[in-house]
Amino acid sequence: MEPTETTVRAVRDVGPDTVAIDLDTPADFEGTPGQFVKLSTIIDGEQEARFYTISSPDTDETFELTVGYDPEDGGDFSEYLLSLDAGNAVTVTGPFGSDFYEGESASLVLAGGPGVGPAVGIAEAAVRDENDVTVVYLDDEPVHTERLDALAGDAEIHVVDDEDGFRDAVGAAFDDQQLFVYGFTDFLDLAEETIEDSGGSFEGAKVENFG
């Protein structure tokens, strides 16, 4: 989809230094959790843009983006996003990406830090579709905890705060599932090493590197 203006439906705190932004879904926009979009605006006369992953289970009527920020030095674009209110207009382009949920019957989603956005969206979509899903989320200040808690009765959810806990949870959960991995480079390296130590392979994994 070409750059299209849409409307902010809500901006909500979802954990430490993190907000979720709900947007009205533009006509002809179809996205899936794990795909990402580009938000753009003009700041000081210059075009600025950032990419954010869809964190809602679908894009029917509205869709959600999860945005983490640095409260000390978030930068001009973070300040712009944090200033948004319901009713404001934003420009969105996309969706982009090929590493997203496609109705797999069994999924293992590994999330580090901001990777929880696509992870919780995929988990909710899988539960909706009555598919098996396990999430292992590594963060010492977790976000989206209410949604993760709500999923716990229908999905296997592990929230851990250190690498040893992550390795243990992945080792216990790993089976013949579709593997999804979302996070920064260091987390992706840890995830690949852990999967290989568990007797698996990254071949065929759906992976998104957040930088």
C-alpha positions in Angstrom: 0.0 0.0 0.0 1.3 3.5 -0.9 1.6 6.1 1.9 -1.9 6.6 3.3 -3.3 8.8 6.0 -5.2 7.1 8.7 -6.5 8.0 12.2 -5.3 7.2 15.7 -8.0 5.4 17.6 -6.1 5.2 21.0 -2.7 5.4 22.6 -2.2 3.1 25.7 0.5 2.4 28.2 1.3 -1.3 28.1 4.4 -1.5 30.3 7.6 0.3 31.2 8.5 2.9 28.5 6.1 1.3 26.0 2.9 2.3 24.4 0.5 0.6 22.0 -1.0 2.7 19.3 -4.3 1.6 17.8 -4.9 2.9 14.2 -8.0 2.7 12.0 -7.3 0.3 9.2 -7.2 2.0 5.8 -9.2 0.6 2.9 -7.4 -2.2 1.1 -4.9 -2.7 4.0 -4.5 -6.3 5.0 -1.8 -7.2 7.5 -0.8 -10.1 9.7 1.0 -10.2 13.1 4.7 -10.4 12.3 4.5 -8.0 9.4 5.5 -4.4 9.8 4.5 -0.9 8.6 6.3 2.4 8.1 5.0 5.5 10.0 6.2 8.8 8.6 5.8 12.5 9.3 7.5 15.8 8.8 9.8 17.0 11.6 11.6 20.4 11.3 10.9 20.4 7.6 12.4 16.9 7.0 10.7 13.7 6.2 11.2 11.2 9.1 10.0 7.6 9.2 10.3 4.5 11.4 9.2 0.9 11.1 6.9 -0.8 13.6 5.6 -4.4 13.8 1.9 -5.2 13.9 1.1 -6.5 17.4 -2.7 -7.2 17.0 -4.0 -10.6 15.9 -5.6 -9.1 12.8 -6.1 -5.8 11.1 -9.9 -5.9 10.9 -11.2 -2.3 11.4 -8.2 -1.4 13.5 -4.7 -2.6 14.1 -2.1 -2.1 16.8 1.6 -1.2 16.8 3.8 -1.5 19.9 6.3 1.3 20.4 9.1 1.3 23.0 10.9 4.5 23.7 13.9 5.8 25.7 12.5 8.3 28.3 15.9 10.0 28.6 16.8 10.3 24.9 14.0 9.0 22.7 14.6 11.3 19.8 12.3 13.5 17.8 10.3 10.7 16.2 9.6 9.1 19.6 8.5 12.5 20.9 6.1 12.8 17.9 4.6 9.3 18.5 4.2 10.0 22.3 2.4 13.2 21.5 -0.3 11.5 19.5 -3.9 11.4 20.7 -7.1 9.8 19.6 -8.3 11.5 16.4 -4.8 12.6 15.2 -3.8 11.6 11.6 -0.8 9.5 10.8 0.7 8.4 7.6 1.2 4.6 7.2 2.9 2.5 4.4 2.9 -1.2 4.1 2.6 -3.9 5.3 6.0 -5.3 4.6 7.8 -8.5 5.6 7.4 -12.2 4.9 8.1 -13.6 8.4 4.6 -13.6 9.8 1.9 -15.9 11.1 0.1 -17.9 8.3 -2.2 -20.1 10.3 0.5 -22.7 11.3 -1.0 -25.5 13.4 1.9 -25.4 16.0 4.2 -22.4 16.6 7.0 -21.6 19.0 7.5 -17.8 19.2 10.7 -16.5 20.8 10.7 -12.9 21.7 13.3 -10.6 23.1 12.5 -7.1 24.2 10.3 -5.4 21.6 9.8 -8.7 19.9 6.9 -9.2 22.3 4.7 -7.1 20.0 4.5 -9.6 17.2 4.7 -12.5 19.7 1.5 -11.6 21.5 -0.3 -10.9 18.2 0.7 -14.2 16.8 -0.3 -16.0 20.0 -3.7 -14.4 20.1 -4.3 -15.2 16.4 -3.2 -18.9 16.9 -5.5 -19.2 19.9 -8.4 -17.7 17.9 -7.7 -20.3 15.2 -7.5 -23.1 17.7 -3.8 -23.8 16.9 -1.1 -24.7 19.4 1.3 -21.9 20.3 4.1 -21.4 22.8 5.7 -18.1 23.6 9.1 -17.7 25.3 9.7 -14.0 26.1 12.9 -12.7 27.5 12.8 -9.3 29.2 13.7 -8.0 32.7 10.9 -5.4 32.3 8.2 -7.2 30.5 5.3 -5.4 28.7 1.9 -6.6 27.4 1.6 -8.6 30.6 -2.2 -8.4 30.8 -2.5 -9.9 27.3 0.1 -12.6 28.1 -1.7 -13.5 31.3 -5.0 -13.7 29.4 -3.4 -16.1 26.9 -2.0 -18.4 29.6 -5.1 -20.6 29.8 -5.0 -21.4 26.1 -1.4 -21.1 25.2 1.9 -22.0 26.8 3.5 -18.7 28.0 7.0 -18.3 29.5 8.1 -14.9 30.6 11.8 -15.0 31.8 14.2 -12.4 32.9 17.6 -14.0 32.2 19.4 -16.1 29.6 19.5 -19.2 31.7 15.7 -19.1 32.2 15.3 -18.5 28.5 17.4 -21.6 27.6 15.5 -23.7 30.1 12.1 -22.6 28.8 13.1 -23.1 25.1 14.6 -26.5 25.8 11.4 -27.7 27.5 9.1 -26.3 24.8 11.0 -27.1 21.6 9.3 -29.6 19.4 8.4 -29.8 15.7 6.8 -26.4 15.6 7.1 -23.5 13.2 9.7 -21.3 14.8 9.3 -17.5 14.9 12.0 -15.3 16.4 11.7 -11.5 16.9 14.3 -9.2 18.6 17.6 -7.5 18.4 20.7 -9.1 16.9 22.1 -10.3 20.3 18.8 -12.0 21.1 18.6 -13.7 17.6 22.1 -15.1 18.2 21.0 -16.4 21.6 17.9 -17.9 20.2 19.8 -19.7 17.3 22.3 -21.1 19.7 19.6 -22.3 22.1 17.6 -24.0 19.4 20.7 -25.8 18.1 21.6 -26.9 21.6 18.1 -28.3 21.8 18.7 -30.4 18.7 16.9 -28.1 16.3 17.8 -25.9 13.4 17.1 -22.3 12.3 16.4 -23.5 8.8 12.9 -22.5 8.0 12.5 -20.2 11.0 10.7 -16.9 10.5 13.0 -14.3 11.8 12.8 -10.5 12.1 15.9 -8.6 13.3 15.0 -5.3 15.0 18.6 -4.0 14.7 
